[in-house]
Amino acid sequence: MSDSKFISFRELFLRNKRGLLTFLTRRVGREEASDLLQETFVRALRHDRFENIADSTAFLKQIAVNLTRDFARRRKTETRYLDFGDPPVETPSEAATPEESLESRRKTRIVLETIDALPPRCREVCLLVMHEGVSLNEAARRLGISETMARRHLRLALLRCRAALD
């Protein structure tokens, strides 16, 4: 990147960062706004003919709008896949065959070993949500982390448990 392009891009960043950050914070919350702000400028910088754009402020705003839409779609998808429903209230049937009981115990052992091997914070979130039935929001509050981070920890735990069972 040439020095003149770097200086003009820096000025554009300084001129627009506050307004875009305010916009993004209103749309996605404080936790994610700074990441989306950074992504907005990264995408603008990667644009082939960015220096030829007549209204760079409007272009940045449109990138930010698109990123918030993508974020909302991603959040909706994550929520759909992280909905665990009600925990089962029944234990395996006493009429289960010995093979079914053995298989159930084997899977339980694998999941417990997988959970034990998780990174500490990831394990804490998993146990709070899955074992104690705490909401994701409450688990995040108890652990002093953002709900987004708690969601990421839980997603990792679920992925590892599924992989261990496959």
Secondary structure as UniProt FT lines:
FT   HELIX           3..28
FT   HELIX           30..46
FT   TURN            48..49
FT   HELIX           50..52
FT   HELIX           56..81
FT   TURN            94..95
FT   HELIX           98..116
FT   HELIX           120..126
FT   HELIX           127..131
FT   HELIX           136..143
FT   HELIX           147..165
//
